[in-house]
Amino acid sequence: GKIAFDSCLKFFNLKKKDFKFYHGAKYKILNNLVLVASYHPSPRNVNTKRLDKKKMVFLLMGLK
């Protein structure tokens, strides 16, 4: 989720203001590395319908 996304930005010394977190966001951060944002599949996100199986599968299939 967002915590992991922000941790990746910090690890690569990238500025948060240049990268907006939303489910499905993709950012090329190095020549061969893409950072993909996704909601965490926690019970809270699933129960509130923020994330469901269809959304997660759609995101993962788009990474091929």
PDB file of N, CA, C and O in Angstrom:
ATOM      1  N   GLY A   1       0.806  -1.184   0.000  1.00  0.00           N
ATOM      2  CA  GLY A   1       0.000   0.000   0.000  1.00  0.00           C
ATOM      3  C   GLY A   1       0.856   1.257   0.000  1.00  0.00           C
ATOM      4  O   GLY A   1       2.001   1.255  -0.451  1.00  0.00           O
ATOM      5  N   LYS A   2       0.285   2.302   0.504  1.00  0.00           N
ATOM      6  CA  LYS A   2       0.949   3.608   0.493  1.00  0.00           C
ATOM      7  C   LYS A   2       2.234   3.612   1.320  1.00  0.00           C
ATOM      8  O   LYS A   2       3.203   4.280   0.960  1.00  0.00           O
ATOM      9  N   ILE A   3       2.243   2.874   2.417  1.00  0.00           N
ATOM     10  CA  ILE A   3       3.445   2.851   3.255  1.00  0.00           C
ATOM     11  C   ILE A   3       4.613   2.244   2.480  1.00  0.00           C
ATOM     12  O   ILE A   3       5.725   2.771   2.522  1.00  0.00           O
ATOM     13  N   ALA A   4       4.371   1.152   1.781  1.00  0.00           N
ATOM     14  CA  ALA A   4       5.423   0.523   0.969  1.00  0.00           C
ATOM     15  C   ALA A   4       5.833   1.432  -0.183  1.00  0.00           C
ATOM     16  O   ALA A   4       7.017   1.541  -0.504  1.00  0.00           O
ATOM     17  N   PHE A   5       4.857   2.081  -0.800  1.00  0.00           N
ATOM     18  CA  PHE A   5       5.120   3.016  -1.898  1.00  0.00           C
ATOM     19  C   PHE A   5       6.052   4.128  -1.416  1.00  0.00           C
ATOM     20  O   PHE A   5       7.060   4.426  -2.058  1.00  0.00           O
ATOM     21  N   ASP A   6       5.707   4.735  -0.287  1.00  0.00           N
ATOM     22  CA  ASP A   6       6.536   5.814   0.268  1.00  0.00           C
ATOM     23  C   ASP A   6       7.926   5.309   0.660  1.00  0.00           C
ATOM     24  O   ASP A   6       8.912   6.032   0.515  1.00  0.00           O
ATOM     25  N   SER A   7       8.007   4.079   1.153  1.00  0.00           N
ATOM     26  CA  SER A   7       9.306   3.497   1.507  1.00  0.00           C
ATOM     27  C   SER A   7      10.186   3.326   0.278  1.00  0.00           C
ATOM     28  O   SER A   7      11.394   3.553   0.340  1.00  0.00           O
ATOM     29  N   CYS A   8       9.588   2.927  -0.835  1.00  0.00           N
ATOM     30  CA  CYS A   8      10.351   2.799  -2.085  1.00  0.00           C
ATOM     31  C   CYS A   8      10.863   4.158  -2.544  1.00  0.00           C
ATOM     32  O   CYS A   8      12.005   4.279  -2.988  1.00  0.00           O
ATOM     33  N   LEU A   9      10.025   5.174  -2.438  1.00  0.00           N
ATOM     34  CA  LEU A   9      10.457   6.519  -2.823  1.00  0.00           C
ATOM     35  C   LEU A   9      11.647   6.955  -1.974  1.00  0.00           C
ATOM     36  O   LEU A   9      12.617   7.517  -2.483  1.00  0.00           O
ATOM     37  N   LYS A  10      11.558   6.691  -0.684  1.00  0.00           N
ATOM     38  CA  LYS A  10      12.648   7.059   0.217  1.00  0.00           C
ATOM     39  C   LYS A  10      13.918   6.275  -0.122  1.00  0.00           C
ATOM     40  O   LYS A  10      15.008   6.846  -0.149  1.00  0.00           O
ATOM     41  N   PHE A  11      13.784   4.981  -0.377  1.00  0.00           N
ATOM     42  CA  PHE A  11      14.933   4.135  -0.695  1.00  0.00           C
ATOM     43  C   PHE A  11      15.679   4.649  -1.928  1.00  0.00           C
ATOM     44  O   PHE A  11      16.909   4.643  -1.960  1.00  0.00           O
ATOM     45  N   PHE A  12      14.926   5.093  -2.944  1.00  0.00           N
ATOM     46  CA  PHE A  12      15.536   5.572  -4.183  1.00  0.00           C
ATOM     47  C   PHE A  12      15.775   7.085  -4.178  1.00  0.00           C
ATOM     48  O   PHE A  12      16.102   7.665  -5.214  1.00  0.00           O
ATOM     49  N   ASN A  13      15.611   7.722  -3.018  1.00  0.00           N
ATOM     50  CA  ASN A  13      15.822   9.167  -2.863  1.00  0.00           C
ATOM     51  C   ASN A  13      14.987   9.980  -3.849  1.00  0.00           C
ATOM     52  O   ASN A  13      15.485  10.915  -4.476  1.00  0.00           O
ATOM     53  N   LEU A  14      13.715   9.615  -3.979  1.00  0.00           N
ATOM     54  CA  LEU A  14      12.795  10.323  -4.867  1.00  0.00           C
ATOM     55  C   LEU A  14      11.881  11.211  -4.038  1.00  0.00           C
ATOM     56  O   LEU A  14      11.589  10.898  -2.883  1.00  0.00           O
ATOM     57  N   LYS A  15      11.432  12.309  -4.614  1.00  0.00           N
ATOM     58  CA  LYS A  15      10.584  13.258  -3.904  1.00  0.00           C
ATOM     59  C   LYS A  15       9.118  12.842  -3.993  1.00  0.00           C
ATOM     60  O   LYS A  15       8.595  12.593  -5.079  1.00  0.00           O
ATOM     61  N   LYS A  16       8.463  12.770  -2.828  1.00  0.00           N
ATOM     62  CA  LYS A  16       7.054  12.365  -2.782  1.00  0.00           C
ATOM     63  C   LYS A  16       6.169  13.244  -3.652  1.00  0.00           C
ATOM     64  O   LYS A  16       5.209  12.758  -4.250  1.00  0.00           O
ATOM     65  N   LYS A  17       6.480  14.517  -3.726  1.00  0.00           N
ATOM     66  CA  LYS A  17       5.624  15.442  -4.481  1.00  0.00           C
ATOM     67  C   LYS A  17       5.585  15.119  -5.971  1.00  0.00           C
ATOM     68  O   LYS A  17       4.674  15.550  -6.677  1.00  0.00           O
ATOM     69  N   ASP A  18       6.568  14.363  -6.451  1.00  0.00           N
ATOM     70  CA  ASP A  18       6.632  14.011  -7.871  1.00  0.00           C
ATOM     71  C   ASP A  18       5.907  12.706  -8.198  1.00  0.00           C
ATOM     72  O   ASP A  18       5.792  12.336  -9.366  1.00  0.00           O
ATOM     73  N   PHE A  19       5.417  12.006  -7.169  1.00  0.00           N
ATOM     74  CA  PHE A  19       4.799  10.695  -7.357  1.00  0.00           C
ATOM     75  C   PHE A  19       3.505  10.608  -6.561  1.00  0.00           C
ATOM     76  O   PHE A  19       3.528  10.539  -5.332  1.00  0.00           O
ATOM     77  N   LYS A  20       2.396  10.612  -7.252  1.00  0.00           N
ATOM     78  CA  LYS A  20       1.103  10.521  -6.585  1.00  0.00           C
ATOM     79  C   LYS A  20       0.722   9.051  -6.429  1.00  0.00           C
ATOM     80  O   LYS A  20       0.806   8.273  -7.380  1.00  0.00           O
ATOM     81  N   PHE A  21       0.303   8.680  -5.221  1.00  0.00           N
ATOM     82  CA  PHE A  21      -0.129   7.310  -4.977  1.00  0.00           C
ATOM     83  C   PHE A  21      -1.594   7.147  -5.341  1.00  0.00           C
ATOM     84  O   PHE A  21      -2.458   7.871  -4.846  1.00  0.00           O
ATOM     85  N   TYR A  22      -1.855   6.198  -6.202  1.00  0.00           N
ATOM     86  CA  TYR A  22      -3.222   5.723  -6.447  1.00  0.00           C
ATOM     87  C   TYR A  22      -3.121   4.313  -7.006  1.00  0.00           C
ATOM     88  O   TYR A  22      -2.123   3.965  -7.637  1.00  0.00           O
ATOM     89  N   HIS A  23      -4.122   3.517  -6.785  1.00  0.00           N
ATOM     90  CA  HIS A  23      -4.098   2.117  -7.215  1.00  0.00           C
ATOM     91  C   HIS A  23      -3.916   2.045  -8.722  1.00  0.00           C
ATOM     92  O   HIS A  23      -4.723   2.576  -9.486  1.00  0.00           O
ATOM     93  N   GLY A  24      -2.849   1.384  -9.136  1.00  0.00           N
ATOM     94  CA  GLY A  24      -2.568   1.221 -10.558  1.00  0.00           C
ATOM     95  C   GLY A  24      -1.577   2.218 -11.125  1.00  0.00           C
ATOM     96  O   GLY A  24      -1.212   2.127 -12.297  1.00  0.00           O
ATOM     97  N   ALA A  25      -1.134   3.170 -10.315  1.00  0.00           N
ATOM     98  CA  ALA A  25      -0.148   4.142 -10.798  1.00  0.00           C
ATOM     99  C   ALA A  25       1.153   3.425 -11.128  1.00  0.00           C
ATOM    100  O   ALA A  25       1.594   2.550 -10.383  1.00  0.00           O
ATOM    101  N   LYS A  26       1.766   3.799 -12.245  1.00  0.00           N
ATOM    102  CA  LYS A  26       3.036   3.202 -12.666  1.00  0.00           C
ATOM    103  C   LYS A  26       4.022   4.319 -12.961  1.00  0.00           C
ATOM    104  O   LYS A  26       3.715   5.258 -13.694  1.00  0.00           O
ATOM    105  N   TYR A  27       5.206   4.206 -12.384  1.00  0.00           N
ATOM    106  CA  TYR A  27       6.243   5.206 -12.582  1.00  0.00           C
ATOM    107  C   TYR A  27       7.560   4.524 -12.935  1.00  0.00           C
ATOM    108  O   TYR A  27       8.016   3.635 -12.216  1.00  0.00           O
ATOM    109  N   LYS A  28       8.160   4.934 -14.024  1.00  0.00           N
ATOM    110  CA  LYS A  28       9.490   4.439 -14.384  1.00  0.00           C
ATOM    111  C   LYS A  28      10.489   5.208 -13.525  1.00  0.00           C
ATOM    112  O   LYS A  28      10.632   6.423 -13.663  1.00  0.00           O
ATOM    113  N   ILE A  29      11.179   4.491 -12.638  1.00  0.00           N
ATOM    114  CA  ILE A  29      12.095   5.178 -11.735  1.00  0.00           C
ATOM    115  C   ILE A  29      13.558   4.940 -12.097  1.00  0.00           C
ATOM    116  O   ILE A  29      14.425   5.720 -11.701  1.00  0.00           O
ATOM    117  N   LEU A  30      13.838   3.895 -12.831  1.00  0.00           N
ATOM    118  CA  LEU A  30      15.169   3.638 -13.378  1.00  0.00           C
ATOM    119  C   LEU A  30      14.978   3.095 -14.784  1.00  0.00           C
ATOM    120  O   LEU A  30      13.850   2.822 -15.194  1.00  0.00           O
ATOM    121  N   ASN A  31      16.059   2.938 -15.522  1.00  0.00           N
ATOM    122  CA  ASN A  31      15.945   2.448 -16.898  1.00  0.00           C
ATOM    123  C   ASN A  31      15.170   1.144 -17.006  1.00  0.00           C
ATOM    124  O   ASN A  31      14.414   0.953 -17.957  1.00  0.00           O
ATOM    125  N   ASN A  32      15.347   0.255 -16.053  1.00  0.00           N
ATOM    126  CA  ASN A  32      14.689  -1.045 -16.126  1.00  0.00           C
ATOM    127  C   ASN A  32      13.832  -1.352 -14.901  1.00  0.00           C
ATOM    128  O   ASN A  32      13.586  -2.518 -14.592  1.00  0.00           O
ATOM    129  N   LEU A  33      13.379  -0.318 -14.208  1.00  0.00           N
ATOM    130  CA  LEU A  33      12.604  -0.525 -12.989  1.00  0.00           C
ATOM    131  C   LEU A  33      11.374   0.379 -12.977  1.00  0.00           C
ATOM    132  O   LEU A  33      11.467   1.589 -13.182  1.00  0.00           O
ATOM    133  N   VAL A  34      10.226  -0.240 -12.733  1.00  0.00           N
ATOM    134  CA  VAL A  34       8.964   0.494 -12.668  1.00  0.00           C
ATOM    135  C   VAL A  34       8.374   0.301 -11.278  1.00  0.00           C
ATOM    136  O   VAL A  34       8.314  -0.819 -10.771  1.00  0.00           O
ATOM    137  N   LEU A  35       7.943   1.388 -10.670  1.00  0.00           N
ATOM    138  CA  LEU A  35       7.267   1.344  -9.378  1.00  0.00           C
ATOM    139  C   LEU A  35       5.769   1.341  -9.647  1.00  0.00           C
ATOM    140  O   LEU A  35       5.244   2.251 -10.289  1.00  0.00           O
ATOM    141  N   VAL A  36       5.083   0.315  -9.152  1.00  0.00           N
ATOM    142  CA  VAL A  36       3.641   0.187  -9.355  1.00  0.00           C
ATOM    143  C   VAL A  36       2.957   0.333  -8.004  1.00  0.00           C
ATOM    144  O   VAL A  36       3.320  -0.346  -7.043  1.00  0.00           O
ATOM    145  N   ALA A  37       1.979   1.207  -7.929  1.00  0.00           N
ATOM    146  CA  ALA A  37       1.243   1.437  -6.688  1.00  0.00           C
ATOM    147  C   ALA A  37       0.005   0.551  -6.639  1.00  0.00           C
ATOM    148  O   ALA A  37      -0.682   0.355  -7.641  1.00  0.00           O
ATOM    149  N   SER A  38      -0.259   0.027  -5.457  1.00  0.00           N
ATOM    150  CA  SER A  38      -1.448  -0.800  -5.259  1.00  0.00           C
ATOM    151  C   SER A  38      -1.915  -0.667  -3.819  1.00  0.00           C
ATOM    152  O   SER A  38      -1.108  -0.565  -2.896  1.00  0.00           O
ATOM    153  N   TYR A  39      -3.226  -0.671  -3.644  1.00  0.00           N
ATOM    154  CA  TYR A  39      -3.747  -0.732  -2.282  1.00  0.00           C
ATOM    155  C   TYR A  39      -3.333  -2.058  -1.659  1.00  0.00           C
ATOM    156  O   TYR A  39      -3.221  -3.067  -2.355  1.00  0.00           O
ATOM    157  N   HIS A  40      -3.110  -2.056  -0.371  1.00  0.00           N
ATOM    158  CA  HIS A  40      -2.779  -3.276   0.355  1.00  0.00           C
ATOM    159  C   HIS A  40      -4.047  -4.124   0.459  1.00  0.00           C
ATOM    160  O   HIS A  40      -5.118  -3.592   0.750  1.00  0.00           O
ATOM    161  N   PRO A  41      -3.943  -5.435   0.226  1.00  0.00           N
ATOM    162  CA  PRO A  41      -5.139  -6.283   0.288  1.00  0.00           C
ATOM    163  C   PRO A  41      -5.540  -6.640   1.724  1.00  0.00           C
ATOM    164  O   PRO A  41      -5.765  -7.807   2.046  1.00  0.00           O
ATOM    165  N   SER A  42      -5.623  -5.639   2.560  1.00  0.00           N
ATOM    166  CA  SER A  42      -5.990  -5.843   3.958  1.00  0.00           C
ATOM    167  C   SER A  42      -7.502  -6.038   4.080  1.00  0.00           C
ATOM    168  O   SER A  42      -8.249  -5.649   3.182  1.00  0.00           O
ATOM    169  N   PRO A  43      -7.958  -6.634   5.180  1.00  0.00           N
ATOM    170  CA  PRO A  43      -9.406  -6.764   5.374  1.00  0.00           C
ATOM    171  C   PRO A  43     -10.125  -5.416   5.297  1.00  0.00           C
ATOM    172  O   PRO A  43     -11.240  -5.334   4.781  1.00  0.00           O
ATOM    173  N   ARG A  44      -9.497  -4.377   5.801  1.00  0.00           N
ATOM    174  CA  ARG A  44     -10.140  -3.053   5.756  1.00  0.00           C
ATOM    175  C   ARG A  44     -10.381  -2.611   4.314  1.00  0.00           C
ATOM    176  O   ARG A  44     -11.479  -2.161   3.987  1.00  0.00           O
ATOM    177  N   ASN A  45      -9.382  -2.731   3.456  1.00  0.00           N
ATOM    178  CA  ASN A  45      -9.544  -2.310   2.062  1.00  0.00           C
ATOM    179  C   ASN A  45     -10.507  -3.210   1.303  1.00  0.00           C
ATOM    180  O   ASN A  45     -11.217  -2.747   0.410  1.00  0.00           O
ATOM    181  N   VAL A  46     -10.536  -4.479   1.646  1.00  0.00           N
ATOM    182  CA  VAL A  46     -11.464  -5.408   0.990  1.00  0.00           C
ATOM    183  C   VAL A  46     -12.891  -5.166   1.479  1.00  0.00           C
ATOM    184  O   VAL A  46     -13.817  -5.093   0.672  1.00  0.00           O
ATOM    185  N   ASN A  47     -13.074  -5.042   2.783  1.00  0.00           N
ATOM    186  CA  ASN A  47     -14.420  -4.854   3.343  1.00  0.00           C
ATOM    187  C   ASN A  47     -15.048  -3.530   2.945  1.00  0.00           C
ATOM    188  O   ASN A  47     -16.272  -3.434   2.849  1.00  0.00           O
ATOM    189  N   THR A  48     -14.241  -2.517   2.714  1.00  0.00           N
ATOM    190  CA  THR A  48     -14.770  -1.210   2.296  1.00  0.00           C
ATOM    191  C   THR A  48     -14.873  -1.104   0.778  1.00  0.00           C
ATOM    192  O   THR A  48     -15.246  -0.058   0.247  1.00  0.00           O
ATOM    193  N   LYS A  49     -14.540  -2.194   0.081  1.00  0.00           N
ATOM    194  CA  LYS A  49     -14.624  -2.274  -1.387  1.00  0.00           C
ATOM    195  C   LYS A  49     -13.615  -1.379  -2.099  1.00  0.00           C
ATOM    196  O   LYS A  49     -13.733  -1.130  -3.298  1.00  0.00           O
ATOM    197  N   ARG A  50     -12.635  -0.903  -1.362  1.00  0.00           N
ATOM    198  CA  ARG A  50     -11.564  -0.127  -1.993  1.00  0.00           C
ATOM    199  C   ARG A  50     -10.769  -1.020  -2.938  1.00  0.00           C
ATOM    200  O   ARG A  50     -10.287  -0.574  -3.979  1.00  0.00           O
ATOM    201  N   LEU A  51     -10.642  -2.287  -2.558  1.00  0.00           N
ATOM    202  CA  LEU A  51      -9.909  -3.255  -3.367  1.00  0.00           C
ATOM    203  C   LEU A  51     -10.682  -4.564  -3.378  1.00  0.00           C
ATOM    204  O   LEU A  51     -11.158  -5.028  -2.342  1.00  0.00           O
ATOM    205  N   ASP A  52     -10.800  -5.146  -4.548  1.00  0.00           N
ATOM    206  CA  ASP A  52     -11.419  -6.467  -4.664  1.00  0.00           C
ATOM    207  C   ASP A  52     -10.586  -7.316  -5.620  1.00  0.00           C
ATOM    208  O   ASP A  52      -9.616  -6.840  -6.210  1.00  0.00           O
ATOM    209  N   LYS A  53     -10.976  -8.560  -5.761  1.00  0.00           N
ATOM    210  CA  LYS A  53     -10.213  -9.490  -6.595  1.00  0.00           C
ATOM    211  C   LYS A  53     -10.106  -8.983  -8.029  1.00  0.00           C
ATOM    212  O   LYS A  53      -9.040  -9.068  -8.638  1.00  0.00           O
ATOM    213  N   LYS A  54     -11.189  -8.464  -8.564  1.00  0.00           N
ATOM    214  CA  LYS A  54     -11.204  -7.983  -9.950  1.00  0.00           C
ATOM    215  C   LYS A  54     -10.185  -6.859 -10.156  1.00  0.00           C
ATOM    216  O   LYS A  54      -9.443  -6.862 -11.138  1.00  0.00           O
ATOM    217  N   LYS A  55     -10.152  -5.903  -9.232  1.00  0.00           N
ATOM    218  CA  LYS A  55      -9.211  -4.782  -9.347  1.00  0.00           C
ATOM    219  C   LYS A  55      -7.760  -5.252  -9.247  1.00  0.00           C
ATOM    220  O   LYS A  55      -6.890  -4.768  -9.970  1.00  0.00           O
ATOM    221  N   MET A  56      -7.512  -6.202  -8.341  1.00  0.00           N
ATOM    222  CA  MET A  56      -6.142  -6.692  -8.166  1.00  0.00           C
ATOM    223  C   MET A  56      -5.694  -7.503  -9.382  1.00  0.00           C
ATOM    224  O   MET A  56      -4.570  -7.340  -9.857  1.00  0.00           O
ATOM    225  N   VAL A  57      -6.563  -8.372  -9.882  1.00  0.00           N
ATOM    226  CA  VAL A  57      -6.213  -9.174 -11.058  1.00  0.00           C
ATOM    227  C   VAL A  57      -5.978  -8.266 -12.258  1.00  0.00           C
ATOM    228  O   VAL A  57      -5.033  -8.476 -13.018  1.00  0.00           O
ATOM    229  N   PHE A  58      -6.829  -7.261 -12.435  1.00  0.00           N
ATOM    230  CA  PHE A  58      -6.673  -6.314 -13.541  1.00  0.00           C
ATOM    231  C   PHE A  58      -5.314  -5.624 -13.463  1.00  0.00           C
ATOM    232  O   PHE A  58      -4.625  -5.483 -14.474  1.00  0.00           O
ATOM    233  N   LEU A  59      -4.934  -5.198 -12.270  1.00  0.00           N
ATOM    234  CA  LEU A  59      -3.635  -4.542 -12.083  1.00  0.00           C
ATOM    235  C   LEU A  59      -2.493  -5.499 -12.425  1.00  0.00           C
ATOM    236  O   LEU A  59      -1.582  -5.139 -13.170  1.00  0.00           O
ATOM    237  N   LEU A  60      -2.541  -6.699 -11.891  1.00  0.00           N
ATOM    238  CA  LEU A  60      -1.458  -7.657 -12.114  1.00  0.00           C
ATOM    239  C   LEU A  60      -1.367  -8.096 -13.570  1.00  0.00           C
ATOM    240  O   LEU A  60      -0.264  -8.271 -14.089  1.00  0.00           O
ATOM    241  N   MET A  61      -2.484  -8.273 -14.230  1.00  0.00           N
ATOM    242  CA  MET A  61      -2.469  -8.668 -15.644  1.00  0.00           C
ATOM    243  C   MET A  61      -1.886  -7.557 -16.515  1.00  0.00           C
ATOM    244  O   MET A  61      -1.314  -7.830 -17.571  1.00  0.00           O
ATOM    245  N   GLY A  62      -2.027  -6.328 -16.083  1.00  0.00           N
ATOM    246  CA  GLY A  62      -1.487  -5.196 -16.821  1.00  0.00           C
ATOM    247  C   GLY A  62       0.023  -5.059 -16.711  1.00  0.00           C
ATOM    248  O   GLY A  62       0.620  -4.217 -17.383  1.00  0.00           O
ATOM    249  N   LEU A  63       0.641  -5.871 -15.876  1.00  0.00           N
ATOM    250  CA  LEU A  63       2.090  -5.794 -15.684  1.00  0.00           C
ATOM    251  C   LEU A  63       2.856  -6.676 -16.647  1.00  0.00           C
ATOM    252  O   LEU A  63       4.082  -6.595 -16.719  1.00  0.00           O
ATOM    253  N   LYS A  64       2.164  -7.504 -17.376  1.00  0.00           N
ATOM    254  CA  LYS A  64       2.834  -8.421 -18.314  1.00  0.00           C
ATOM    255  C   LYS A  64       3.532  -7.670 -19.413  1.00  0.00           C
ATOM    256  O   LYS A  64       4.145  -8.283 -20.287  1.00  0.00           O
TER     257      LYS A  64
END
